[in-house]
Amino acid sequence: MARNRKDAKLIRNLTSTQRVIYYLKKKRCDSDVYINMKVEMTNAIKYIEKQKKAGNHITYFHLFCAALARTFYNRPLLNRFVMPGGKAYEHNDVSVGFVAKVKFEDYAEEFLRVEHFAKENNIFDISKQLTDSVEHLRKNNKSDTDNTADVLAKLPGWLFNIAMGILKFMDNHDLIPEKLTRNSIYHSSAIVSNLGTFKSSAIYHNLTDFGTSSSLITMGAIHKEPVANDDGKVEIKDVCDFGINLDERIGDGYYFVKSMKVFEYLLNHPELLEEPVGNELTIDE
């Protein structure tokens, strides 16, 4: 009998269309949809500068994660995932998973990290949480997930393949201990990456059938582009590209586009992120 998972609740009121789609498209990697967003960052830049003068260390990545958290809390279908057997679940909270490098060097060690954001958190809480997390990782403080990956990687190929098969079976049946999944990026609401740190544009990245993440979102470098205003006048403005990959089984096109409008609205009105991310949000259409 289907039941809740440790980190998510079972969705029981599925429509007939949803059930059909879940069985037609059984794999997450076969259900990728890609969305490109270009967001004007004028207000975000002013907000970051204002906070810097006030002594608050808030980065664009912090703003990105806070906007994402509030979007997911207000658009809960984004926080869903589909497991083998046609069962759909919704995460108990909103979390982002990312990979942190100890140093910005080619062969520097990488650590996995997942940050869980509670409904009462705001931009200041999230900023401190992310800053503390990265500092902790760069002191080579590995999580149980990192240590487990190190052990598996040392196995001979044939045994590694068997071990991964067992791990996938355990994942499908919610048998992996929470201390391992809590810092597994593949068990987050969304996997994120700030490629702007490396002066790169946003990219699209495939999803994986392991874990519970139904979205992968990258942020590119902020750069200047000509933008046409509503009156047709063209101005040079600061913009940022976002590459978004979603599992189409968790929502339809209308829901995704409306959700991205919420995300864009928050980046254009960053002061709203000073409110708890779980607060209901009404945007001006």
N, C-alpha and C positions, 0 to 999 in steps of 0.2 A: 504493500500500500504506500502510495506517495506521501511524503511528509516534508516538513520544513528542513532546511539545511542549517548548520551551525551559524552561518553568516547571512542567511537569506530566508525569506518566507516563500512558500509555494503559492503560485497564482492559480486559483481554482476556477475563476470565472472566464475561461478562455472562450473566444468566439469560434464558430465552426471554421471560418477562414483561417484563423490563427492555427488551429490544430492541423488543418490540411497543409499549410505552409511548413509547419514544423516537421511534418513527415516527408514532404516533398524535398525540402532542403534540410538534410539532417546534420550538415556540418557548418560550423561558423565560418570557416574559410571559404565556403561556397556561397556565402550570403553577404559578402562585402559590398557596401555602397560607399562611394567617395564623394565628399563635398569640399569644394574650395571656398574659403571665405576671405575676403579682403576687408579689413576693418580699419576705419580711420582712427588714429591714436592720439589726436590733438589733446583731448580732454584727459586721457590717461597720462600723457607726458606731463601735463600741468599738475595733475594730482600727485604724481611721483615726486616732482620737484617741490611741491608744497609740503609733502610729508618729510622730505629730506631736510628742508629748512626747519621743520618742527622737531627734528631729531629722531624721526622714525625711519628705520631701515626697511623700506618696502621696495621690492624689485618688480620688474614686469612679470617675472615668473610667478611671484606671489600673487599679483593681481590676476593673472591668468588662472591660477588654481582656485582663487576665491570666487571669481566669476563663474568658473566651471561648477564649483560646489553649489552655489546658489541656483544655477540653472538646473542641475540634476535634482535638487530638492523640490524645485517648482515644476519640473517636467519629469515625473517619476518613471515613465516608461523607459527613459534613457538608462535608468539604473537596473534594468532587467537583464536577464540572460537566459539562454535556452540550453538545456543539457540533453544528452542522448536519451531517447525514449519519448521525446516530445514534451518534456516537462519544463515549464517556465518558472523562474523565480525572480524575486526582487531583493536586492541587497538591503541589509538592515540599516546601513548608514552609507554615506558617500565617501569614497576614498580614491586617491590617485596613486598610481604606481610609476616609479621612474628609476632610471639607472644613474647612479652618481659615480663619477670618476674621482679617484683620490687626487690625481693631478691631470692637467690638460696636456698629456703627453700620449704618444701613439700606443705605448704598451703599458700605460698605467692601469692599475687594478680597478675593476668596476664592482660596485656593490648594488644589490637590489634594495629598494626601499618603498614602503607603502605608508602613506599618511592618511589617517582616518579623521574626517572632519565632522564634528557633532553639529546638530542644528543650531546650537547657541553660539557657535564660533563666528567671529567676524574677521575682517581683513587683518586686523592687528594680531589676533590669536593665530591665524593661519600663517602670517609672516614669521612670527616667532617660532612656531612649530617647525616650519620648513627650514629656517636658519639653524635652529638647534639640531635638527635631524642631519643636515649635510655636514655640519661641524663634527658631529658624533661619528659619522661614517668616515670622514677623512682622517680620523685618528685611528683608522684600521679596526674599528669596533664592528666586527661582523655579526650578522643576525644568524639565527638558527637556519634560516633559508639558505644563506650564503654558505654556511658550514656543510649543509646537506648536499648542496651543489658541488662543493669541493670533493666530498667523498664519492659521489656518483661519477664525477669526471675521471677519477682514477681507476675505474673499473675497466676491464678489457671489453672490447666492442660487443661481443656476443652477450656478455653478462649485463652490460649497460643497457642493451636493447630489451632484455627481459625485465630489468629493473624499471625501465620507463613504461613498459606495458603494464606492470603491476601498479605503478604510480597513477597511470591514467585510469585504470579500473577503480582504484581507491578514490580518485577524484570524482569520477562519475557517480559513486555511491556515498560520497561525503564521508570518507573514512580517513582522510589525511588529517593529522592532528592540527589544531588551530594555531599552535605555535609555529608551524611551518607555513601555513597559508596566509597568516597575518602579514608577513613581509614578502609574499610572493606577488610580484607585479601582475601576474596572470590571474590573480584573484582579487583585483581591485575593480572599482566601478569603471575607471578609465585609465589607460596607460598614456602618459604624457611625456613630451620631450620639448625642451626649449632649445631649438637649433639656432636661435638668434644669438646665443652665447658664442657660437662659432662663426657668426656673420653669414650664416647659411639661410637660404629660403626654406619654407616649410616643405615637407615631403609627405607622401602617402605610404603607410606601412600596413601590411596585411595583419589580420587577426589570426589567432591560433585556436585550435580545438581543445587545447588544454586550459583548464581554469575557468574563470567566470567573467572575464572582461569582454564587454560587447562594444567597446569603442577604443580607438587609439587616435590621439590628437597631438599634432606637432605645431609649434609656434615658430615662425621664421623671424628674421631680423627686421626691425623697424627701419623703413627706408622712405624716401620721398618719391612721390608719383604725382602726375597731373590728375586731378579729380574734378569732374564736372558737377557743379552745384545744381540745385533744383531749377535755377533760372537759366541754366545752360552755360554759365560762365565757368571757365576752367581755372583752377588754382592748384598750386603745388602744395601738397599736404603730406604729413607723416602717416604712413599706412603700415599694416602688418598682415601678412598672409598666414592663414591657418589651414593645415591639411587635416581633414577629418575623415576617419574611416569608421563606419557603423555596421553592426549586424542588422540587416534589413528586417529580420524576423521580429524584432522587439517593437517596431512601430512602422507607420507608413510615411510616405514622402511629406505629406502635409504636417505631420507631427514633428518630423525632423527639421523642416524648414522653419516652422514656428519656434522651435526650441533654439535654433541658431540665432534667430532674431532676438530672443531673450538674452542670449550670451553676448551678442553685439551691443544690445542696449546697456547692459551692465558695464561693458568696457567704455562706452560713451558717457556713462553716468557713474563713475567709480565711487562717488560718495555713498552710493546705495550699499556698497560692500561694507560699510561701517556698521550696518545693521546685521543681526544674526542671519547666517546664510539659509536657515530654515524658515525664515519669515516669508509669508506669501507675497508675491510680487505682482503688481499690475503695471503694465507698460503702456505708454502712449502710442497708439497705432498711427 
